[in-house]
Amino acid sequence: MIYVWQCALPVFENLLPEPHNSQAQWLLFLLCHWHALAKLCMHTDYTLDIMEHTTAQLAQQMCNFSSETCPAFATKELCHEAES
């Protein structure tokens, strides 16, 4: 996880104006954190509690991103995306 986090976060840094940049950075961090937890081969009650908390945070942040950040930007599909 640490490598994805270290590589991905700087790429997305300041890509969007605030407050959308902070929301995108937090969402990306939560996705990396959740993914690392999901990849664990063995869980304890403690890691499952962390996973449950992270999943709830991730769901909330995805809702925030979808309702606040996405509508702030006019986007459209590329031609080949629309065709498929």
Secondary structure, DSSP 4 states (H G I P E B T S, - for coil): -HHHHHHHHHHHTTSS-TTHHHHHHHHHHHHHHHHHHHT-SS--HHHHHHHHHHHHHHHHHHHHIIIIIGGGS-----HHHHH-
